[in-house]
Amino acid sequence: MSSKSAKASAGSARPATRAFFGTDRTGLTIIGNTFIAQAGDPAQFSDASTGIFLNPGNSANVTIAGNTFTGNLLGSAIIIDSNGEAAIDGNVLQRTGSVGSFFPLIALRARNDATPLANVSITNNVLDGQGRGAGIQVGDVASATQEVTGIAVSGNTIANTQVGIAFGPFAAQSNSISASVSNTAFNNNGLGVFLSPKIAAGGNIVLDSLTIDGAGDAAGGFGILALDGSAFTLTNSQIANNQTGVEITNATATMSGVTVDDPFNLTGTLNVTAGGAMELREGGEFAGEVNTSLAGVLSFVNGQFVLNDGITFDGLGEVNVGGGQPNEAGSITIPAGSVETKHKWNLKKGGTVDGAGTLSIDKELNWTGGTMVGAGSTRFMPGATLSFVGADDKVLDRRTLELFSSENNTTLTVWNDGNIVLKNNAVIRNGIDSLFLALSDKSLEGGPFGLFENEGTFRKAGSFGTTFVKVSFNNRGMPGANGVVEVHSGVLEFQGNGDQSAPFTTFADTQIRFIQPIPFLLLPIPIVVTQTWRDGTEFLGAGSVFVQQRVLIPDNVTVKNAVNFELSNLNVGGQKSVLSGTAGLFRGVFQNSGVFLWSGGTIQGLLFENLNEVLLTGAPVKTVDSSVLFNFPIGTIRWTGTGDLIFDNSLGTESLLFNRGIVDIKNNQTIVNNGRRGRFGSKFFNVGTVKKTAGAGRTVIEVFFENQGITVRPGSNFRYAGGFRNAPGGLP
């Protein structure tokens, strides 16, 4: 069989040793033979133990089809060396026996010659290594860099080998390889696809529609192992039941439409292209670079993935964390340092962002469910967007969510749906110039163990119900912040602590509410929440403010109100609504230029300045405790309610109502004195006008009344039970 255009007879049985061997085999056709290795064939690692060996030469148009290679093969079944245009189709290649071999069943190589290997197809073959050797070796040791091109592997089944298919030599010189592998099943191989570090730059290895099933090999193995400097493309493939599905070590992989049910480890570059989502389902470790092209999607569906310091994510595609389905719990952990991302992320139900490091978002994150947890932070850089989407809760546990903007580049947060839950002292910090847009009537909850720091704009809009803020909320206008809270529609209700130093603005038919929360059934004693209002706190706009909570205004602080403001009665666990200060020499000031509706509660330790209108309404009592109510000449106080007005001195200072405007009394109630009596006790000092315009009975004033203005008493319906002095110029 040494001449050109030779053809083997069909169905013949031949020993494997040098059955077809030699050079210049153009037109050789080998069809339907059975090659059986004999016990006495040459030793392992010898080319002499080869079924078909076409060594360097000018062989072309070789066909090897429908043959069976079996027996205790110590060498290779087929070697094609520095030839071209060969077709290996429909063969069965199977080792038997117990003797080991590292030789591949099929070897395509450029060895000991400058002639490249080109245009070899391996199709529809069944390869079974019985646990030994490689299935196919593409490229081999050479004295200089060799070229292997046009290798097409398709429709094969490769099973029970140490390596299913290996690209490039394990040592020595590098090979430039261009090859494709498609529609091939790898079953129970120790290593499915191997890419050597000796693959020279300029090659092109394309893998498509592969199934790599390690069958749970306890000995350990890889679906795909790509070592330093190698590069490949993998599409439309599934990898499962390997100890490690993919290991990319200082190599480059381009993937799409890939599902990996085993750990996926990256040190190098991963490019995710359009054409189908890439799903990772069993954890892994990442370092290096991930790039997603437009319409490319990488999903951390299940398992724990460690993202090491310095890894970057870039591109126009998307990354998903969590699958959004039951039993899909993908977790990314950043143990330290920072991971920078410049594309769209989706955190889904079951997904988790964890760790002490920082996840830096430069573009967009859609949060539809899942949890951000750990001691680290998730940081949105200027111009990025955060969207809360979908009905599922979004949980922030211990972690800090930072929303940064620059003067010309605003970070936008849009809260469309679902509760936001802050646990274990988690913090959301809406930075300077950032916009947090609340469009949902849901809850920002977590009680006193969560904090929202607003240094930019927090705006409720788009919905006409109530948005609840049940965590501590600080609206910052201190140096370095420009916080503002705006309500464009509906009601914004605060049920937590707060430290405010910036404006609150309400538009027409909207309201801001500060409410003491009702205790849970298992917690009958309420957690008392307190608002601290500092300089810069003011209430503006055409809407209203409702207070049923404890408010502290520190010394030397002036809080300004220009809206309809109601201090209401509170009856939760014995707590009272209180506007309070220290009653000291430099006590805090509440300055009203709107309409102050006083329907219950206490003004304590403050200077209350009225420049417009105060209305005392309703049945609950109102208490002035160690405070001064100063009614300016342009101010009016109208008392229409049925509850008494109590003057007290619990902070050690007597209370004073100093009227320079108009006090209009429209009831028969009592100004009760719970402090000292006489001229040195609590006092009603009038230099304006006090009149009673409704109520047929008497209004009783138990505090000392000193008049230097005008009192109008139709039918003598005032009774001064605490003493009276009509100073010069006073008109009774």
Secondary structure, 3 states (H helix, E strand, C coil): CCCCCCECCCCCEEECCCCEEECCCCCCEEECCEEEECCCCCCCCCCCCCCEEECCCCCCCEEEECCEEEECCCCCCEEEECCEEEEEECCEEECCCCCCCCCCCEEEECCCCCCCEEEEEEECCEEECCCCCEEEEECCCCCCCEEEEEEEEECCEEECCCEEEEECCCCCCCEEEEEEEEEEEEECCCEEEEECCCECCCCEEEEEEEEEECCCCCCCCEEEEECCCCEEEEEEEEEECCCEEEEEEEEEEEEEEEEECCCEEEEEEEEECCCCCEEECCCEEEEEEEEECCCCEEEECCEEEEECCCCEEEECCEEEECCCCCCCCEEEECCCCEEEECCEEEECCCCEEECCCEEEECCEEEECCCEEECCCEEEECCCCEEEECCCCCEEEECCEEEECCECCECCEEEECCCCEEEECCEEEEECCCCEEEECCCCEEECHHHEEEEECCEEEECCCCCEEEECCEEEECCCCCCCCEEEECCCEEEECCCEEECCCEEECCCCEEEEECCCCCCCCCCCCCCEEEECCCCEEEECCEEEEECEEECCCCCEEEECCEEEECCCCECCECCEEECCCCCCCCEEEECCEEEECCEEEECCEEEECCEEEECCCCCEEEECCEEEECCCCEEEECCCCCEEEECCCCCCCEEEECCEEEECCCCEEEECCCCCCCCCEEEECCEEEECCCCCCEEECCEEEECCEEECHHHCEEECCCEEECCCCEC
